Every structure is written in C-alpha cells, then in structure tokens.
Amino acid sequence: MFYRGLIIIATFLIIILLTIRTIVISKFGAAPHQVPLLGISLVPIGWFSGREYDKSVYKANIYALTGLYNRRFVYDRVLKIFSKARKRDEQLAIV
C-alpha cells in the first residue's frame, strides 16, 4: 500500500501547526509551551486519517473479486506513460 495519504496529512498538520505557532509568537512574543501539545495530540488523528485515505485509494483501484487493477487505474497509468514517452521523444508500443 502507498503512504501518500500519511505524507499529505503529516505535511498539512506540520504547516498548520507552524503557522499557528508563528502567529502566537508574533502576537504574544513567545510560545506558551516549548513542547507543542496540540501537535502531539493531532499526530494520532493525522495518522489514522492518512491510513484511511490510503485504504480508500487502494480499494478504488483494485477489483475486489480478482485483486487486479481496474480500468480507471490502468487508464491513468497509461496516460502517464504516454506523456513521459512523449517528453523523452521515445517510441512506445503496447502488446
């Protein structure tokens, strides 16, 4: 399974927490705590959300009965391969 959801959620949380911390420091001169308690409490929520996102993407791309990739996944992947071949001026054949 991919970890795209975990990375996206973790990055989003870090950006939000750093923004909040910067605003608090600019308004009050110092952060109330050296250890960001809000950030520590949001880590499990972010981890769970990212894991659920990855599961839903996986289930959307795999046909449940056979375990093979579905048409949507193959179509998206083929478009990416075509665009990469076009950028490199390479010939491409599908067998």
C-alpha positions as CSV (number, residue, x, y, z in Angstrom):
1,M,0.0,0.0,0.0
2,F,1.2,3.5,-0.7
3,Y,1.9,6.1,2.0
4,R,0.8,9.1,0.1
5,G,-2.1,9.8,2.5
6,L,0.2,9.7,5.5
7,I,2.6,12.1,3.9
8,I,-0.1,14.5,2.8
9,I,-1.8,14.6,6.2
10,A,1.5,14.9,8.1
11,T,2.7,17.8,5.9
12,F,-0.7,19.5,6.2
13,L,-0.6,19.2,10.0
14,I,3.0,20.5,10.2
15,I,2.2,23.5,8.1
16,I,-0.9,24.3,10.2
17,L,0.9,23.9,13.5
18,L,3.9,26.0,12.4
19,T,1.5,28.7,11.2
20,I,-0.3,28.7,14.5
21,R,3.0,28.8,16.4
22,T,4.3,31.7,14.3
23,I,1.1,33.7,14.8
24,V,1.2,33.1,18.6
25,I,4.9,34.1,18.8
26,S,4.2,37.3,16.7
27,K,1.2,38.3,18.9
28,F,2.5,37.4,22.3
29,G,6.3,37.4,21.9
30,A,6.8,33.8,22.9
31,A,5.1,30.4,22.6
32,P,3.2,29.3,25.7
33,H,4.9,25.9,25.7
34,Q,8.2,24.6,24.4
35,V,6.5,21.3,23.5
36,P,3.6,21.8,21.1
37,L,0.9,19.8,22.9
38,L,-1.6,20.4,20.2
39,G,0.7,18.9,17.6
40,I,1.4,15.8,19.8
41,S,-2.3,15.3,20.2
42,L,-3.0,15.6,16.5
43,V,-0.4,13.1,15.4
44,P,-2.7,10.0,16.0
45,I,-5.6,11.7,14.3
46,G,-3.5,12.5,11.3
47,W,-2.0,9.0,11.2
48,F,-5.5,7.5,11.2
49,S,-6.8,9.8,8.6
50,G,-3.9,9.2,6.3
51,R,-4.2,5.5,6.7
52,E,-7.9,5.6,5.9
53,Y,-7.2,7.7,2.8
54,D,-4.6,5.2,1.6
55,K,-7.1,2.3,2.1
56,S,-9.8,4.1,0.1
57,V,-7.5,4.8,-2.8
58,Y,-6.3,1.2,-2.8
59,K,-9.9,-0.1,-2.8
60,A,-10.8,2.3,-5.6
61,N,-8.1,1.0,-7.8
62,I,-8.4,-2.8,-7.2
63,Y,-11.2,-5.0,-8.3
64,A,-12.3,-6.9,-5.2
65,L,-13.1,-10.3,-6.7
66,T,-9.9,-10.8,-8.7
67,G,-7.4,-8.5,-6.9
68,L,-6.4,-7.0,-10.3
69,Y,-6.2,-3.3,-11.1
70,N,-9.3,-1.9,-12.6
71,R,-9.8,0.1,-15.8
72,R,-9.5,3.5,-14.2
73,F,-6.1,2.7,-12.7
74,V,-4.8,1.3,-16.0
75,Y,-6.1,4.2,-18.0
76,D,-4.5,6.8,-15.7
77,R,-1.2,4.8,-15.7
78,V,-1.2,4.5,-19.5
79,L,-1.7,8.3,-19.8
80,K,1.3,8.9,-17.5
81,I,3.4,6.5,-19.5
82,F,2.4,8.1,-22.8
83,S,3.2,11.6,-21.6
84,K,6.6,10.5,-20.3
85,A,7.4,8.9,-23.6
86,R,6.3,12.0,-25.5
87,K,8.5,14.2,-23.3
88,R,11.5,12.0,-24.0
89,D,10.8,11.6,-27.7
90,E,10.7,7.8,-27.3
91,Q,8.6,5.3,-29.2
92,L,6.1,3.3,-27.3
93,A,4.4,0.0,-28.2
94,I,1.6,-1.8,-26.3
95,V,1.4,-5.5,-26.7
